[in-house]
Amino acid sequence: MAPLPKKKHSRARKGGRAAHHFLTKGALSVCQQCRSVKLPHRVCPTCGYYKGRAVVDVQDPGVQVAEVDEHAGHNH
């Protein structure tokens, strides 16, 4: 048989524990290319740019833009 609590936890104790169970707003940033609002550290859904480089073709969303990777072959 599992152990049972000897006394009931009060509303204040329960509420104090649950005080950290709230939702926070997600962060937003501005795209440097087209100035639209986007999620940070993600490709802009409007123009397809990330960190000043074209990463995704917006007209054909499944296609990535082929670029030479300056870090190719490096194990970081």
Secondary structure, DSSP 8 states (H G I E B T S, - for coil): -----SS---HHHHHHHGGG--------EE-TTT--EE-TTS--TTT-EETTEE-B-SSSTT-B-----TTTT---
